[in-house]
């Protein structure tokens, strides 16, 4: 694995082309899993772990890596499978999600594959609500499962969804009641977090699951003679989504004169290696790292005030 991540920072040209790169890995058994390379800082042999008292069983310990103390989560255990054994012969994928650094313990790391988001699909219907997948795809005719990391992190270290006093004043909340916000996110956990936050502000929320679904929804609106910027105060969209990512969704909206005036905020866990220049390139109005309730609420409040 030496050098497998060396060129991660040179791969940002994929942004805006509805493409991504997946780092493939295995947990227990032969099943392949994938994680977006943009979330990965490095991959290394599992270092010595120090067990932390009263921590979640999913956290196998903490490791000192490059001067930082990083929690190491057992992905197998987190998804309901038996925990990984013989830790000394496992690997750790160091990632950044929602401005936080953590390592994911995995059995083995395979390779990086370049894919189109159109090849990434939502989990099959009938898998229930308790699974830990945001998407599936196929590589070399083998099923690859993409884990809902946001769900795992929300279970291991829940984030407060409360908005601080003073962020939303009474006048703004009164105006919010007549307004709607469109949200787009493939993670059920993230959709619920955003929805609850926005409902606290007072707006009505329309929540969709991916960029393709959102674009089809907006096109239907304009075909009916409606203006998205009049129907919605703003759209808050994730970036990483099956079928169509947030960059491509934004670019498609901006290229259509009938919907190009919709205010768009990209809301993503791609915080550490995120290239903000790409936000401007595709025409988004704003960027916000997940998940900070006060910041999200403040963006909506600002839009309400700007809209008069």
VOBA-1610 file (N, C-alpha, C; in pm, whole numbers, padded with zeros to 5 digits, always signed):
BEGIN
Unk+00082-00121+00000Unk+00000+00000+00000Unk+00086+00126+00000Unk+00218+00110+00008Unk+00303+00228+00008Unk+00280+00308-00119Unk+00247+00432-00101Unk+00228+00519-00217Unk+00093+00516-00280Unk+00001+00429-00233Unk-00128+00418-00300Unk-00207+00548-00291Unk-00179+00628-00185Unk-00251+00754-00168Unk-00168+00875-00213Unk-00054+00851-00273Unk+00038+00961-00304Unk-00023+01069-00392Unk-00111+01027-00483Unk-00161+01123-00581Unk-00303+01170-00551Unk-00351+01148-00428Unk-00488+01186-00395Unk-00514+01333-00425Unk-00421+01420-00385Unk-00442+01563-00401Unk-00436+01608-00547Unk-00390+01520-00635Unk-00384+01554-00777Unk-00509+01506-00851Unk-00603+01448-00778Unk-00718+01386-00842Unk-00840+01477-00844Unk-00822+01602-00805Unk-00937+01692-00797Unk-00995+01727-00933Unk-00926+01689-01042Unk-00984+01713-01173Unk-01111+01632-01196Unk-01134+01531-01115Unk-01256+01452-01127Unk-01377+01532-01085Unk-01355+01634-01001Unk-01465+01712-00948Unk-01537+01785-01060Unk-01669+01779-01060Unk-01749+01847-01161Unk-01774+01763-01285Unk-01718+01643-01290Unk-01737+01556-01405Unk-01824+01436-01371Unk-01892+01442-01257Unk-01975+01332-01209Unk-01896+01203-01193Unk-01768+01218-01156Unk-01681+01103-01139Unk-01627+01101-00997Unk-01581+00983-00957Unk-01520+00968-00826Unk-01419+00854-00833Unk-01337+00844-00729Unk-01249+00729-00715Unk-01279+00662-00582Unk-01292+00532-00586Unk-01320+00453-00467Unk-01195+00376-00426Unk-01166+00379-00297Unk-01065+00291-00239Unk-01139+00166-00194Unk-01103+00051-00251Unk-01170-00075-00220Unk-01101-00145-00103Unk-01181-00204-00014Unk-01124-00274+00101Unk-01218-00389+00141Unk-01169-00474+00230Unk-01248-00587+00280Unk-01250-00583+00433Unk-01356-00636+00490Unk-01368-00650+00635Unk-01352-00797+00668Unk-01460-00863+00712Unk-01455-01008+00732Unk-01503-01074+00604Unk-01429-01165+00550Unk-01475-01237+00430Unk-01435-01169+00301Unk-01503-01210+00193Unk-01462-01167+00059Unk-01538-01045+00007Unk-01641-01001+00078Unk-01720-00887+00032Unk-01632-00762+00018Unk-01649-00693-00096Unk-01575-00570-00121Unk-01655-00449-00074Unk-01585-00352-00016Unk-01646-00226+00025Unk-01568-00112-00040Unk-01631+00005-00045Unk-01564+00119-00107Unk-01581+00245-00025Unk-01481+00333-00033Unk-01488+00464+00031Unk-01429+00566-00066Unk-01492+00684-00074Unk-01446+00788-00165Unk-01304+00832-00128Unk-01216+00834-00227Unk-01076+00871-00203Unk-01066+01011-00144Unk-01159+01100-00178Unk-01153+01236-00126Unk-01164+01240+00026Unk-01219+01134+00087Unk-01234+01130+00233Unk-01108+01074+00300Unk-01017+01019+00222Unk-00904+00943+00277Unk-00779+01029+00286Unk-00718+01028+00404Unk-00591+01099+00423Unk-00472+01008+00398Unk-00479+00887+00452Unk-00371+00791+00430Unk-00417+00652+00473Unk-00341+00552+00431Unk-00366+00414+00469Unk-00238+00359+00530Unk-00249+00292+00643Unk-00129+00239+00708Unk-00161+00110+00781Unk-00055+00034+00807Unk-00069-00086+00890Unk-00117-00042+01028Unk-00204-00122+01088Unk-00262-00081+01216Unk-00152-00056+01319Unk-00147+00065+01375Unk-00046+00096+01477Unk-00088+00040+01613Unk-00005+00059+01712Unk-00042+00018+01849Unk-00162+00101+01895Unk-00260+00033+01954Unk-00380+00101+01999Unk-00385+00104+02152Unk-00433+00215+02204Unk-00455+00230+02347Unk-00604+00227+02373Unk-00649+00132+02452Unk-00792+00118+02480Unk-00837+00232+02572Unk-00950+00293+02536Unk-01004+00403+02614Unk-01121+00353+02699Unk-01115+00371+02831Unk-01225+00326+02918Unk-01356+00394+02882Unk-01464+00316+02889Unk-01601+00366+02869Unk-01628+00417+02728Unk-01540+00387+02633Unk-01568+00427+02495Unk-01660+00324+02430Unk-01717+00359+02315Unk-01803+00266+02243Unk-01725+00140+02207Unk-01790+00021+02211Unk-01721-00102+02170Unk-01667-00095+02027Unk-01729-00010+01945Unk-01685+00005+01805Unk-01546+00069+01799Unk-01515+00152+01899Unk-01384+00217+01904Unk-01285+00119+01968Unk-01199+00061+01886Unk-01106-00041+01937Unk-00991+00020+02016Unk-00976+00151+02005Unk-00871+00221+02078Unk-00836+00350+02008Unk-00733+00418+02059Unk-00683+00539+01994Unk-00537+00516+01957Unk-00494+00588+01854Unk-00355+00575+01808Unk-00295+00713+01793Unk-00167+00724+01822Unk-00095+00849+01799Unk-00036+00844+01658Unk-00091+00927+01572Unk-00047+00926+01432Unk-00009+01068+01393Unk+00118+01085+01362Unk+00171+01216+01321Unk+00137+01325+01422Unk+00151+01289+01550Unk+00133+01386+01656Unk-00011+01408+01699Unk-00105+01339+01637Unk-00247+01354+01672Unk-00301+01224+01730Unk-00388+01235+01829Unk-00453+01118+01888Unk-00583+01093+01813Unk-00592+00978+01746Unk-00703+00951+01654Unk-00778+00826+01698Unk-00912+00834+01711Unk-00989+00714+01744Unk-00992+00617+01626Unk-00983+00489+01655Unk-00982+00386+01551Unk-01110+00302+01565Unk-01197+00308+01464Unk-01325+00240+01468Unk-01319+00110+01387Unk-01373+00004+01444Unk-01380-00126+01375Unk-01504-00124+01286Unk-01485-00112+01154Unk-01599-00101+01062Unk-01684-00227+01062Unk-01621-00342+01080Unk-01698-00467+01084Unk-01794-00466+01203Unk-01742-00432+01318Unk-01823-00426+01440Unk-01932-00320+01428Unk-01899-00208+01366Unk-01994-00098+01352Unk-02114-00135+01266Unk-02094-00228+01174Unk-02203-00266+01083Unk-02272-00395+01126Unk-02246-00440+01249Unk-02318-00555+01302Unk-02252-00688+01281Unk-02133-00689+01223Unk-02059-00814+01202Unk-01962-00837+01319Unk-01906-00957+01330Unk-01806-00979+01435Unk-01687-00885+01417Unk-01628-00843+01526Unk-01512-00754+01516Unk-01393-00821+01452Unk-01302-00740+01398Unk-01184-00794+01332Unk-01089-00854+01435Unk-01028-00964+01398Unk-00933-01032+01485Unk-00791-01005+01435Unk-00692-01045+01515Unk-00552-01031+01476Unk-00525-00889+01424Unk-00551-00792+01510Unk-00544-00651+01472Unk-00407-00612+01415Unk-00301-00674+01462Unk-00167-00636+01414Unk-00151-00656+01264Unk-00232-00744+01207Unk-00223-00769+01062Unk-00335-00702+00984Unk-00397-00603+01043Unk-00503-00529+00973Unk-00450-00392+00931Unk-00536-00318+00862Unk-00499-00185+00815Unk-00594-00080+00873Unk-00547+00043+00875Unk-00630+00156+00918Unk-00638+00257+00804Unk-00761+00296+00770Unk-00783+00401+00671Unk-00812+00529+00749Unk-00721+00625+00742Unk-00740+00752+00812Unk-00827+00843+00724Unk-00938+00890+00781Unk-01034+00966+00703Unk-01069+01097+00773Unk-01128+01187+00696Unk-01184+01310+00753Unk-01329+01320+00709Unk-01418+01321+00807Unk-01561+01339+00784Unk-01610+01451+00874Unk-01684+01542+00817Unk-01749+01647+00898Unk-01648+01717+00989Unk-01531+01748+00934Unk-01422+01819+01002Unk-01356+01739+01113Unk-01388+01610+01126Unk-01328+01527+01230Unk-01242+01416+01167Unk-01131+01385+01233Unk-01039+01282+01184Unk-01061+01153+01263Unk-01074+01042+01193Unk-01085+00912+01258Unk-01026+00805+01165Unk-00990+00692+01226Unk-00940+00581+01146Unk-01041+00468+01144Unk-01048+00400+01030Unk-01137+00284+01017Unk-01052+00159+01003Unk-01072+00067+01095Unk-00999-00059+01095Unk-01061-00153+00991Unk-00979-00204+00899Unk-01027-00294+00795Unk-00929-00411+00784Unk-00977-00522+00728Unk-00891-00640+00717Unk-00782-00621+00613Unk-00821-00572+00495Unk-00724-00553+00387Unk-00770-00441+00295Unk-00676-00379+00229Unk-00704-00273+00133Unk-00661-00321-00005Unk-00750-00305-00103Unk-00725-00362-00236Unk-00659-00262-00331Unk-00739-00171-00387Unk-00688-00078-00488Unk-00786+00037-00505Unk-00748+00132-00588Unk-00835+00246-00619Unk-00892+00226-00758Unk-01023+00253-00772Unk-01087+00244-00903Unk-01154+00378-00936Unk-01147+00414-01062Unk-01207+00538-01112Unk-01345+00505-01169Unk-01449+00575-01123Unk-01584+00541-01165Unk-01665+00666-01196Unk-01780+00645-01258Unk-01877+00751-01281Unk-01987+00736-01177Unk-02036+00849-01124Unk-02143+00842-01025Unk-02267+00773-01080Unk-02285+00773-01212Unk-02400+00705-01271Unk-02391+00554-01251Unk-02270+00505-01223Unk-02252+00361-01196Unk-02276+00327-01049Unk-02295+00429-00967Unk-02320+00411-00823Unk-02471+00421-00802Unk-02531+00320-00740Unk-02676+00313-00728Unk-02719+00305-00582Unk-02840+00353-00551Unk-02891+00339-00415Unk-02902+00191-00378Unk-02903+00159-00249Unk-02918+00019-00207Unk-03048-00038-00262Unk-03050-00165-00297Unk-03172-00226-00352Unk-03290-00212-00257Unk-03407-00191-00314Unk-03527-00184-00231Unk-03549-00321-00166Unk-03596-00319-00043Unk-03617-00444+00028Unk-03506-00475+00126Unk-03401-00388+00129Unk-03292-00411+00224Unk-03326-00359+00363Unk-03442-00294+00375Unk-03487-00246+00506Unk-03428-00111+00541Unk-03454-00069+00665Unk-03409+00063+00710Unk-03285+00057+00798Unk-03248-00062+00841Unk-03142-00073+00940Unk-03006-00108+00880Unk-02997-00110+00748Unk-02868-00142+00687Unk-02773-00022+00697Unk-02646-00045+00667Unk-02545+00059+00679Unk-02488+00097+00541Unk-02571+00095+00440Unk-02525+00127+00305Unk-02587+00256+00254Unk-02509+00336+00183Unk-02567+00449+00111Unk-02577+00416-00037Unk-02496+00321-00084Unk-02497+00292-00227Unk-02428+00158-00253Unk-02447+00109-00375Unk-02379-00012-00422Unk-02332+00011-00565Unk-02233-00065-00607Unk-02187-00060-00745Unk-02124-00195-00778Unk-02071-00208-00899Unk-02003-00331-00938Unk-01867-00297-00996Unk-01767-00373-00956Unk-01631-00360-01009Unk-01585-00499-01050Unk-01545-00514-01175Unk-01505-00646-01227Unk-01615-00749-01201Unk-01739-00704-01216Unk-01856-00789-01199Unk-01876-00837-01055Unk-01812-00768-00961Unk-01829-00801-00820Unk-01902-00686-00750Unk-01994-00720-00661Unk-02068-00619-00588Unk-01978-00545-00490Unk-01986-00412-00492Unk-01913-00329-00397Unk-02015-00250-00316Unk-02005-00260-00185Unk-02098-00189-00097Unk-02030-00064-00041Unk-02101+00049-00045Unk-02049+00175+00007Unk-02121+00204+00139Unk-02045+00207+00245Unk-02100+00216+00381Unk-02144+00359+00414Unk-02255+00370+00486Unk-02305+00499+00533Unk-02225+00538+00657Unk-02112+00601+00633Unk-02022+00637+00744Unk-02089+00738+00837Unk-02170+00826+00781Unk-02237+00927+00864Unk-02330+00861+00966Unk-02392+00752+00927Unk-02477+00679+01021Unk-02393+00618+01132Unk-02280+00558+01096Unk-02193+00497+01196Unk-02142+00602+01294Unk-02095+00714+01243Unk-02041+00818+01330Unk-02150+00876+01420Unk-02273+00886+01367Unk-02384+00939+01448Unk-02418+00844+01562Unk-02396+00714+01541Unk-02424+00616+01647Unk-02312+00610+01750Unk-02187+00621+01702Unk-02072+00611+01793Unk-02054+00739+01873Unk-02066+00853+01807Unk-02047+00982+01874Unk-02155+01077+01824Unk-02275+01068+01879Unk-02387+01151+01832Unk-02354+01300+01837Unk-02397+01370+01731Unk-02378+01514+01722Unk-02506+01584+01765Unk-02491+01688+01844Unk-02609+01764+01886Unk-02676+01828+01766Unk-02807+01815+01760Unk-02884+01876+01650Unk-02953+02003+01695Unk-02929+02043+01819Unk-02996+02161+01874Unk-02934+02289+01819Unk-03018+02388+01796Unk-02973+02519+01753Unk-02962+02609+01876Unk-02853+02681+01887Unk-02831+02766+02004Unk-02932+02879+02010Unk-02962+02922+02130Unk-03052+03034+02149Unk-02996+03159+02082Unk-03081+03233+02015Unk-03038+03357+01953Unk-03006+03346+01805Unk-02989+03223+01754Unk-02960+03207+01611Unk-03082+03244+01527Unk-03199+03206+01574Unk-03324+03235+01502Unk-03411+03326+01589Unk-03437+03447+01542Unk-03523+03537+01620Unk-03670+03513+01583Unk-03757+03569+01662Unk-03901+03544+01646Unk-03953+03596+01512Unk-03904+03711+01469Unk-03950+03769+01341Unk-03913+03678+01225Unk-03789+03628+01226Unk-03743+03539+01119Unk-03823+03410+01118Unk-03851+03357+01236Unk-03927+03232+01247Unk-04069+03251+01193Unk-04126+03367+01213Unk-04260+03396+01162Unk-04258+03398+01009Unk-04155+03460+00951Unk-04143+03464+00804Unk-04116+03325+00747Unk-04042+03244+00822Unk-04000+03112+00773Unk-04117+03020+00746Unk-04226+03037+00818Unk-04340+02946+00809Unk-04395+02937+00667Unk-04383+03044+00590Unk-04438+03046+00454Unk-04337+03006+00348Unk-04218+02962+00390Unk-04110+02932+00296Unk-04075+02783+00294Unk-04020+02741+00180Unk-03978+02601+00166Unk-03831+02594+00128Unk-03764+02488+00174Unk-03625+02462+00139Unk-03616+02321+00081Unk-03545+02307-00030Unk-03522+02176-00092Unk-03389+02122-00043Unk-03388+02001+00015Unk-03263+01938+00058Unk-03241+01809-00019Unk-03115+01778-00045Unk-03079+01660-00123Unk-02962+01590-00055Unk-02982+01464-00016Unk-02875+01389+00051Unk-02907+01240+00044Unk-02806+01158+00015Unk-02830+01014+00003Unk-02829+00943+00137Unk-02776+01007+00241Unk-02771+00945+00374Unk-02900+00976+00448Unk-02969+00871+00492Unk-03093+00891+00566Unk-03067+00967+00695Unk-02954+00939+00760Unk-02920+01010+00883Unk-02900+01158+00855Unk-02826+01191+00750Unk-02801+01331+00716Unk-02931+01403+00679Unk-03020+01334+00605Unk-03148+01396+00569Unk-03228+01431+00693Unk-03229+01340+00790Unk-03304+01366+00914Unk-03241+01480+00993Unk-03109+01482+00999Unk-03041+01590+01072Unk-03074+01726+01012Unk-03063+01736+00880Unk-03089+01863+00812Unk-03236+01902+00826Unk-03324+01804+00807Unk-03468+01833+00814Unk-03506+01884+00951Unk-03459+01818+01057Unk-03493+01862+01193Unk-03439+02002+01221Unk-03319+02029+01173Unk-03259+02161+01193Unk-03342+02270+01123Unk-03379+02244+00999Unk-03454+02345+00922Unk-03596+02362+00976Unk-03655+02254+01022Unk-03789+02265+01080Unk-03786+02347+01209Unk-03675+02343+01281Unk-03660+02427+01399Unk-03657+02574+01361Unk-03592+02605+01247Unk-03592+02742+01196Unk-03735+02785+01162Unk-03814+02688+01111Unk-03954+02717+01081Unk-03997+02692+00939Unk-03900+02662+00849Unk-03934+02642+00708Unk-03990+02501+00685Unk-04063+02488+00576Unk-04108+02356+00531Unk-03994+02293+00451Unk-03976+02163+00466Unk-03864+02095+00401Unk-03914+01992+00301Unk-03857+01995+00181Unk-03877+01889+00082Unk-03743+01817+00070Unk-03737+01689+00110Unk-03611+01615+00116Unk-03607+01507+00007Unk-03503+01510-00076Unk-03485+01413-00183Unk-03354+01337-00163Unk-03341+01222-00232Unk-03234+01127-00200Unk-03105+01139-00281Unk-03111+01197-00401Unk-02989+01208-00481Unk-03006+01315-00588Unk-02896+01347-00656Unk-02896+01453-00755Unk-02987+01427-00872Unk-02992+01303-00920Unk-03079+01270-01033Unk-03225+01293-00997Unk-03264+01248-00878Unk-03402+01267-00833Unk-03434+01416-00820Unk-03339+01494-00769Unk-03361+01638-00753Unk-03374+01708-00887Unk-03288+01671-00982Unk-03294+01735-01113Unk-03426+01703-01183Unk-03469+01578-01176Unk-03597+01539-01235Unk-03712+01616-01170Unk-03705+01633-01039Unk-03809+01705-00965Unk-03815+01851-01011Unk-03699+01916-01023Unk-03695+02056-01063Unk-03739+02073-01209Unk-03701+01981-01294Unk-03743+01989-01435Unk-03894+01974-01447Unk-03953+01890-01364Unk-04098+01875-01364Unk-04164+02006-01323Unk-04106+02073-01223Unk-04159+02201-01179Unk-04160+02304-01292Unk-04046+02316-01361Unk-04038+02418-01466Unk-04124+02380-01586Unk-04140+02251-01611Unk-04229+02208-01719Unk-04374+02246-01689Unk-04405+02259-01561Unk-04539+02300-01519Unk-04554+02453-01514Unk-04446+02522-01556Unk-04451+02667-01560Unk-04412+02735-01430Unk-04354+02659-01335Unk-04317+02716-01207Unk-04168+02755-01206Unk-04133+02849-01120Unk-03994+02893-01106Unk-03936+02838-00975Unk-03832+02757-00982Unk-03774+02700-00859Unk-03735+02805-00756Unk-03685+02920-00802Unk-03644+03024-00706Unk-03763+03088-00635Unk-03882+03070-00692Unk-04003+03119-00625Unk-04066+03009-00539Unk-04043+02886-00576Unk-04097+02772-00500Unk-04013+02745-00375Unk-03881+02772-00385Unk-03791+02738-00276Unk-03701+02857-00240Unk-03684+02877-00111Unk-03592+02978-00062Unk-03450+02945-00107Unk-03417+02816-00106Unk-03283+02770-00143Unk-03283+02618-00156Unk-03176+02566-00216Unk-03152+02422-00219Unk-03024+02395-00142Unk-03029+02298-00051Unk-02912+02255+00025Unk-02880+02113-00018Unk-02766+02094-00084Unk-02736+01964-00144Unk-02604+01906-00097Unk-02606+01778-00069Unk-02484+01700-00047Unk-02405+01698-00178Unk-02280+01658-00172Unk-02200+01644-00294Unk-02192+01498-00337Unk-02154+01410-00245Unk-02140+01268-00279Unk-02276+01200-00280Unk-02324+01166-00400Unk-02454+01098-00409Unk-02453+01004-00528Unk-02522+00888-00517Unk-02532+00797-00630Unk-02610+00862-00745Unk-02588+00809-00864Unk-02655+00855-00987Unk-02600+00989-01035Unk-02605+01092-00950Unk-02556+01225-00988Unk-02508+01298-00864Unk-02384+01348-00868Unk-02332+01417-00750Unk-02379+01563-00746Unk-02348+01629-00633Unk-02395+01765-00613Unk-02334+01866-00708Unk-02208+01842-00748Unk-02145+01932-00845Unk-02221+01930-00978Unk-02248+01809-01026Unk-02314+01795-01155Unk-02457+01847-01148Unk-02525+01820-01036Unk-02659+01874-01017Unk-02657+02026-01026Unk-02562+02088-00958Unk-02551+02234-00960Unk-02524+02285-01102Unk-02430+02221-01172Unk-02398+02263-01308Unk-02519+02249-01401Unk-02596+02142-01384Unk-02716+02122-01468Unk-02820+02231-01440Unk-02836+02267-01315Unk-02933+02372-01279Unk-02890+02505-01337Unk-02762+02536-01325Unk-02712+02664-01375Unk-02717+02674-01527Unk-02711+02560-01595Unk-02712+02562-01742Unk-02853+02574-01799Unk-02956+02564-01715Unk-03095+02573-01761Unk-03150+02711-01723Unk-03179+02798-01821Unk-03226+02933-01791Unk-03352+02936-01705Unk-03430+02829-01707Unk-03556+02826-01633Unk-03536+02806-01483Unk-03420+02757-01444Unk-03399+02728-01301Unk-03267+02782-01248Unk-03194+02854-01330Unk-03058+02893-01294Unk-03050+02990-01176Unk-03162+03053-01139Unk-03158+03151-01030Unk-03182+03091-00892Unk-03199+02960-00885Unk-03217+02894-00756Unk-03090+02909-00672Unk-03105+02952-00548Unk-02990+02966-00458Unk-02945+02825-00414Unk-02816+02796-00429Unk-02765+02661-00401Unk-02652+02666-00299Unk-02669+02591-00190Unk-02563+02572-00092Unk-02521+02426-00093Unk-02393+02399-00112Unk-02342+02262-00108Unk-02302+02232+00036Unk-02355+02122+00087Unk-02342+02086+00229Unk-02278+01948+00234Unk-02153+01940+00275Unk-02081+01816+00254Unk-01986+01782+00368Unk-01961+01653+00384Unk-01862+01606+00480Unk-01721+01606+00421Unk-01709+01646+00293Unk-01578+01654+00228Unk-01507+01781+00274Unk-01468+01786+00398Unk-01417+01911+00453Unk-01266+01929+00437Unk-01190+01822+00460Unk-01046+01837+00467Unk-00979+01863+00334Unk-01017+01790+00230Unk-00950+01803+00101Unk-01041+01868-00001Unk-01142+01934+00049Unk-01240+01994-00040Unk-01179+02113-00114Unk-01200+02119-00246Unk-01147+02227-00328Unk-01257+02330-00349Unk-01253+02439-00271Unk-01361+02536-00277Unk-01369+02606-00412Unk-01260+02605-00488Unk-01265+02664-00621Unk-01366+02592-00710Unk-01387+02463-00683Unk-01482+02387-00764Unk-01626+02431-00736Unk-01651+02481-00614Unk-01784+02531-00582Unk-01818+02647-00675Unk-01720+02737-00692Unk-01740+02851-00781Unk-01748+02807-00927Unk-01669+02707-00962Unk-01667+02661-01100Unk-01803+02610-01145Unk-01870+02534-01059Unk-02001+02479-01098Unk-02114+02577-01071Unk-02084+02688-01001Unk-02185+02792-00986Unk-02266+02788-00858Unk-02219+02717-00756Unk-02292+02717-00629Unk-02275+02853-00560Unk-02373+02889-00478Unk-02367+03017-00408Unk-02290+03009-00278Unk-02285+02890-00219Unk-02226+02879-00086Unk-02180+02736-00062Unk-02094+02720+00038Unk-02044+02589+00079Unk-02047+02582+00230Unk-02088+02467+00282Unk-02096+02450+00427Unk-02055+02309+00464Unk-01964+02295+00560Unk-01922+02163+00606Unk-02027+02105+00701Unk-02049+01974+00691Unk-02142+01905+00781Unk-02076+01881+00916Unk-02154+01849+01018Unk-02291+01895+01037Unk-02287+01989+01155Unk-02310+02117+01128Unk-02306+02219+01231Unk-02441+02290+01232Unk-02529+02252+01326Unk-02665+02305+01325Unk-02673+02457+01325Unk-02590+02522+01407Unk-02594+02668+01413Unk-02557+02731+01278Unk-02451+02676+01215Unk-02408+02731+01086Unk-02514+02709+00979Unk-02574+02590+00978Unk-02677+02560+00880Unk-02799+02650+00901Unk-02841+02662+01026Unk-02956+02747+01056Unk-02927+02893+01019Unk-02803+02937+01045Unk-02767+03075+01014Unk-02772+03102+00863Unk-02731+03002+00782Unk-02739+03019+00636Unk-02884+03040+00592Unk-02974+02964+00653Unk-03116+02976+00618Unk-03171+03110+00666Unk-03134+03150+00787Unk-03176+03280+00841Unk-03129+03394+00750Unk-03005+03386+00706Unk-02950+03489+00617Unk-03029+03497+00487Unk-03066+03382+00435Unk-03144+03379+00311Unk-03284+03438+00332Unk-03344+03409+00446Unk-03477+03464+00475Unk-03471+03617+00482Unk-03365+03666+00548Unk-03351+03811+00560Unk-03320+03875+00425Unk-03237+03807+00344Unk-03203+03860+00212Unk-03325+03863+00120Unk-03415+03766+00140Unk-03534+03758+00056Unk-03640+03858+00099Unk-03617+03922+00213Unk-03713+04022+00260Unk-03835+03963+00324
//
